Amino acid sequence: MLASLFHCPTASSTAMSRLQALADHGQSIWLDYIRRDLVDGSGLARMIADDGLRGLTSNPAIFEKAIAGTNQYDVSLAGHVHEGLRDPEQLVEVLAVEDIRMAADAFDRLYRDSKGQDGYVSLEVSPKLANDSARTLTEARRLWRTVGRPNLMIKVPGTAAGVPVVRQLIAEGINVNVTLLFSRTAYRAVAEAYLDGAEAWLKGGGEPAKLASVASFFVSRIDTAVDAALARIGGEAPSLSGQVAIANAKLAYQDYLALCATPRWQALASQGLRPQRLLWASTGVKNPAWRDTLYVEALIGPETVNTVPPATLDAFRDHGEARRTLDSGVAFAQAVMAAVERLGVPFGAITDQLSVDGVQLFVDAWTQLLQAVANKRDALAAQ
């Protein structure tokens, strides 16, 4: 799987165009992955050129696997330790910022050529602050200054505490990737926060072209949780297996289209502001019985992003079908969600819990990463 990330593709031009063809339908493909050997050489640049890759996202779990699970950061880590840096959080941040800067620089030309439409790299605020608005805001501002790249997006969770942070960061002209969105209600709150912040940014004289945001709407985790509930209900319920997450996402896109049709948004668009695009996250298929490109193929449409893990990128490059699907089957999506309600599936409670669990998963990965770096620090200091 990983070898294909760093090797110039040998497939036919037709196969390679499968990923590039997504752009013909208005969708940008981003990579949900980062590691030192991807960003410090020509591997990422080749993916941008050959696959039409248009952005990159990271999260604490990805960094935990990269930094704690490999020796690729040991030389850099040793240098920082020998310079006197001891705190694990500071060491992790230094290593992560190095990666993010290299990735942002690799996307810089695309960022400029696309006039700020794409070429973004995302870095997440510490997940331990997810329910603390004030500290999340402070950390987001600091990371924005520390990285110092215009094509950075700061990732802020779409929790109740995160919504006012999104509003304020956008008002200050800081690009935001709002993450861990599972419900349409949470998405709509984030979309309103973007509009509020954008209005403040423009009112203060900010340039519309310098502002960008995505709302990361999670997909596969919903099916995992809902399918378990359907199995417990039995009867006709399991027949909905594998359909709820896509239906939920398609209806969220309808919410997006409705928002774009409002006079409020039209007034902002007339000033040159970009929409806050929906980004499909958690698009790796977890059920081996399903097509491995399911969540990419079902959600292709204009003004959207799909951030995919390496295995899904490889699969779509090999056999993915690029055709516009996102705004078709809307009536069926509505019927699926109506059936979920009729069967008594506690969908709202499920999505609320997924948000809580999502934060905790990142906290756990962050904690494990800090411990691993502390252990490496101690071993290096003893040398």
C-alpha positions as a printed Julia matrix, in Angstrom:
383×3 Matrix{Float64}:
   0.0    0.0     0.0
   2.55   2.6     1.12
   4.98   1.77   -1.64
   2.62   3.21   -4.22
   2.67   6.56   -2.44
   6.36   7.04   -3.1
   6.72   5.32   -6.45
   5.95   6.97   -9.76
   2.79   5.22  -11.01
   3.29   2.65  -13.77
  -0.39   2.16  -14.55
  -1.82   3.31  -17.87
  -2.79   6.91  -18.4
  -6.43   5.8   -18.28
  -5.96   4.33  -14.82
  -4.09   7.36  -13.58
  -6.85   9.64  -14.84
  -9.39   8.03  -12.52
  -8.23  10.24   -9.67
  -7.68  13.25  -11.87
 -11.17  12.85  -13.34
 -12.72  13.74  -10.0
 -11.78  17.35  -10.71
 -13.97  17.24  -13.83
 -16.93  16.81  -11.46
 -15.85  19.65   -9.19
 -14.37  17.49   -6.45
 -10.88  17.78   -4.99
  -9.08  14.69   -3.74
  -6.97  15.18   -0.61
  -4.77  12.66    1.18
  -5.55  11.75    4.79
  -1.98  10.85    5.69
   1.4   12.34    6.48
   4.81  10.89    7.21
   8.34  12.23    6.96
   9.36  10.07    3.99
   6.37  11.4     2.03
   7.04  15.09    2.59
  10.83  15.38    2.68
  11.45  14.07   -0.84
   9.7   14.07   -4.18
   6.94  11.59   -3.28
   4.29  14.17   -2.5
   5.21  16.26   -5.52
   4.76  13.2    -7.77
   1.32  12.55   -6.3
   0.32  16.15   -6.95
   1.49  15.84  -10.57
   0.41  12.28  -11.38
  -2.72  11.78   -9.26
  -4.07  15.29   -9.23
  -3.78  15.36   -5.44
  -5.0   18.75   -4.23
  -4.52  18.79   -0.46
  -3.53  16.86    2.65
  -5.03  16.34    6.09
  -3.45  15.12    9.31
  -4.71  14.27   12.78
  -3.24  13.06   16.08
  -3.75   9.4    15.18
  -1.86   9.84   11.91
   1.04  11.55   13.68
   1.05   8.88   16.37
   1.57   6.18   13.74
   4.17   8.25   11.9
   6.29   9.51   14.78
   5.87   6.75   17.35
   5.62   3.9    14.88
   8.72   4.59   12.77
  12.31   5.74   13.22
  12.0    8.38   10.53
  11.9   11.23   13.04
  14.7   10.06   15.29
  17.45  12.2    13.74
  15.36  15.36   13.97
  14.19  14.42   17.45
  17.77  13.84   18.6
  18.78  17.27   17.36
  16.0   18.98   19.29
  16.73  16.98   22.43
  20.43  17.81   22.29
  19.49  21.47   21.89
  17.74  21.2    25.25
  14.11  20.69   24.28
  12.55  18.28   26.79
   8.79  18.71   26.97
   7.06  15.93   24.95
   4.3   18.23   23.71
   6.83  20.74   22.43
   8.86  17.98   20.78
   5.78  16.56   19.07
   4.77  20.01   17.88
   8.21  20.76   16.46
   8.25  17.49   14.52
   4.68  17.92   13.28
   5.27  21.52   12.22
   8.32  20.43   10.23
   6.15  17.95    8.31
   3.31  20.41    7.83
   5.61  23.12    6.5
   7.22  20.73    4.01
   3.81  19.55    2.85
   2.5   23.11    2.56
   5.53  24.09    0.5
   4.96  21.12   -1.82
   1.4   22.37   -2.42
   2.38  26.03   -2.7
   2.34  26.19   -6.49
  -1.07  24.49   -6.67
  -2.35  26.85   -3.99
  -1.26  29.86   -6.01
  -2.29  28.49   -9.41
  -5.76  27.65   -8.07
  -5.97  31.13   -6.5
  -6.45  29.62   -3.06
  -9.1   27.07   -4.01
  -6.88  24.09   -3.14
  -3.38  23.19   -1.99
  -4.18  23.18    1.74
  -2.56  21.18    4.52
  -4.38  20.72    7.84
  -2.95  20.67   11.37
  -5.11  19.89   14.39
  -5.27  21.75   17.68
  -4.56  19.43   20.63
  -7.65  17.21   21.06
  -7.38  17.63   24.82
  -8.8   21.13   24.32
 -11.85  20.06   22.31
 -14.33  21.23   24.94
 -12.45  24.39   25.94
 -13.27  27.27   23.59
 -10.83  29.79   25.02
  -7.8   27.51   25.0
  -8.65  26.09   21.57
  -8.79  29.63   20.19
  -5.47  30.54   21.77
  -3.77  27.4    20.47
  -5.25  27.8    16.97
  -3.9   31.33   16.7
  -0.49  30.23   17.95
  -0.24  27.3    15.54
  -1.28  29.54   12.65
   1.57  31.92   13.48
   4.05  29.12   14.14
   3.54  27.3    10.84
   3.46  30.56    8.93
   2.04  29.26    5.65
  -0.98  30.81    3.9
  -2.16  27.39    2.71
  -2.49  26.02    6.23
  -5.85  25.04    7.68
  -6.22  24.77   11.44
  -8.4   21.81   12.43
 -10.98  22.55   15.1
 -13.56  19.98   16.22
 -17.18  20.82   15.45
 -18.22  20.41   19.07
 -20.43  22.9    20.88
 -17.26  24.49   22.23
 -15.68  24.51   18.78
 -18.41  26.44   16.95
 -17.62  29.87   18.49
 -13.92  29.2    17.85
 -14.65  28.62   14.17
 -16.6   31.87   14.02
 -13.77  33.87   15.6
 -10.94  32.3    13.6
 -12.73  32.95   10.32
 -13.35  36.54   11.44
  -9.58  36.87   11.91
  -8.78  35.45    8.48
  -7.47  32.11    9.74
  -8.34  29.14    7.53
 -10.28  26.42    9.35
 -10.95  22.74    8.75
 -13.88  21.93   11.03
 -13.59  18.27   11.92
 -15.61  15.47   13.54
 -18.98  16.39   12.06
 -21.44  13.5    12.01
 -24.89  15.09   11.99
 -26.61  17.59    9.73
 -27.49  19.65   12.8
 -23.82  19.98   13.73
 -22.94  20.8    10.12
 -25.54  23.55    9.87
 -24.23  25.14   13.09
 -20.72  25.16   11.64
 -21.94  26.58    8.32
 -23.66  29.43   10.16
 -20.47  30.07   12.14
 -18.55  30.34    8.87
 -21.03  32.89    7.51
 -20.86  34.92   10.74
 -17.08  34.91   10.7
 -16.85  35.68    7.0
 -19.15  38.68    7.35
 -16.97  40.01   10.16
 -13.8   39.39    8.13
 -15.13  41.3     5.12
 -16.58  44.08    7.26
 -13.13  44.59    8.77
 -11.58  44.98    5.34
 -10.3   41.42    4.92
  -9.63  40.1     1.42
 -12.16  37.45    0.36
  -9.55  35.46   -1.57
  -7.44  34.93    1.54
 -10.15  33.03    3.41
 -10.89  29.32    3.09
 -12.67  26.66    5.13
 -13.95  23.11    4.85
 -16.47  21.25    6.99
 -15.29  17.67    7.49
 -18.35  15.42    7.49
 -17.55  11.86    8.59
 -18.95   8.89    6.73
 -17.84   5.31    7.44
 -18.0    5.54   11.22
 -21.73   6.23   10.91
 -22.36   2.99    9.04
 -20.3    1.03   11.57
 -22.39   2.34   14.46
 -25.78   2.33   12.74
 -25.35  -1.13   11.24
 -24.79  -2.51   14.73
 -28.06  -0.91   15.83
 -29.88  -2.29   12.77
 -28.6   -5.78   13.53
 -29.99  -5.57   17.07
 -33.4   -4.49   15.78
 -33.56  -7.31   13.24
 -36.43  -7.87   10.81
 -36.2   -5.55    7.82
 -33.7   -3.28    9.56
 -30.47  -4.97    8.37
 -31.53  -4.35    4.76
 -30.48  -0.72    5.34
 -26.92  -1.79    6.1
 -24.33   0.33    4.32
 -26.83   2.94    3.14
 -27.28   5.32    6.06
 -23.92   7.1     6.02
 -24.21   7.91    2.32
 -27.82   9.04    2.72
 -26.85  11.28    5.62
 -24.01  12.82    3.6
 -26.18  13.38    0.53
 -28.76  15.23    2.61
 -26.02  17.32    4.23
 -25.02  18.33    0.7
 -28.61  19.37    0.07
 -28.32  21.56    3.18
 -25.2   23.07    1.63
 -26.99  23.79   -1.65
 -29.91  25.37    0.2
 -27.51  27.6     2.12
 -25.8   28.67   -1.1
 -29.18  29.74   -2.49
 -29.9   32.16    0.37
 -29.62  35.94   -0.12
 -27.17  36.02    2.78
 -24.72  33.73    1.03
 -25.28  35.33   -2.35
 -24.29  38.69   -0.89
 -21.02  37.21    0.36
 -20.36  35.38   -2.89
 -20.83  38.6    -4.83
 -17.86  39.99   -2.91
 -15.66  37.09   -4.0
 -15.93  34.86   -0.93
 -15.51  31.12   -1.43
 -18.04  28.72    0.04
 -17.09  26.53    2.96
 -16.88  23.24    1.1
 -18.1   19.97    2.53
 -15.22  17.54    2.96
 -16.01  13.84    3.14
 -13.85  12.29    5.86
 -13.54   8.74    7.17
 -14.01   7.43    3.63
 -12.02   4.22    3.99
 -14.42   1.27    3.8
 -14.36  -0.79    7.0
 -16.65  -3.65    5.92
 -14.62  -6.05    3.72
 -17.82  -7.24    2.04
 -18.33  -3.84    0.41
 -16.62  -2.25   -2.59
 -13.46  -0.56   -1.34
 -14.19   2.65   -3.25
 -17.81   2.89   -2.06
 -17.56   6.15   -0.12
 -15.65   7.93   -2.85
 -17.85   6.85   -5.73
 -21.15   7.6    -3.96
 -20.23  11.17   -2.97
 -18.79  12.83   -6.08
 -20.11  16.31   -6.76
 -19.29  19.98   -7.24
 -17.59  22.13   -4.61
 -16.65  19.21   -2.38
 -13.5   17.52   -1.1
 -12.84  13.87   -0.33
  -9.87  13.15    1.92
  -8.84   9.53    1.58
  -6.37   7.23    3.35
  -3.59   5.68    1.23
  -5.39   2.34    0.68
  -8.49   4.08   -0.66
  -6.39   6.32   -2.89
  -4.68   3.23   -4.31
  -8.01   1.47   -4.83
  -9.6    4.38   -6.66
  -6.51   4.86   -8.81
  -6.8    1.19   -9.79
 -10.53   0.71  -10.36
 -12.53   3.71   -9.2
 -15.41   5.1   -11.25
 -15.53   8.89  -11.5
 -19.06  10.07  -12.21
 -21.28  12.66  -10.58
 -23.37  10.94   -7.92
 -23.73  13.31   -4.99
 -26.89  15.07   -6.09
 -28.64  11.98   -7.47
 -30.81   9.63   -5.45
 -31.84  12.36   -3.02
 -35.39  10.98   -2.67
 -33.94   7.56   -1.86
 -31.64   9.14    0.74
 -34.65  10.79    2.34
 -36.47   7.44    2.36
 -33.5    5.75    4.02
 -33.38   8.31    6.8
 -37.17   8.12    7.23
 -36.86   4.33    7.6
 -34.13   4.78   10.21
 -36.49   6.97   12.23
 -39.45   4.62   11.74
 -37.44   1.65   12.97
 -36.51   3.49   16.13
 -32.79   3.78   15.47
 -31.57   6.53   17.85
 -29.67   8.3    15.09
 -29.21  11.59   16.94
 -27.82   9.81   19.99
 -25.52   7.76   17.75
 -24.04  10.8    16.01
 -23.64  12.62   19.33
 -21.74   9.65   20.72
 -19.6    9.39   17.6
 -18.5   12.98   18.14
 -17.57  12.24   21.75
 -15.81   9.03   20.75
 -13.99  10.79   17.92
 -12.5   13.32   20.31
 -11.51  10.55   22.72
  -9.82   8.5    20.0
  -7.66  11.5    19.15
  -6.95  12.16   22.84
  -5.85   8.53   23.25
  -3.6    8.73   20.18
  -2.16  12.02   21.44
  -1.42  10.52   24.86
   0.27   7.5    23.31
   2.32   9.75   21.04
   3.52  11.9    23.94
   4.59   8.82   25.9
   6.43   7.36   22.91
   8.27  10.63   22.3
   9.15  10.89   25.99
  10.6    7.39   25.85
  12.64   8.21   22.74
  13.79  11.45   24.35
  15.06   9.63   27.41
  16.86   7.04   25.3
  18.52   9.73   23.21
  19.5   11.78   26.23
  21.22   8.73   27.72
  23.44   8.29   24.66
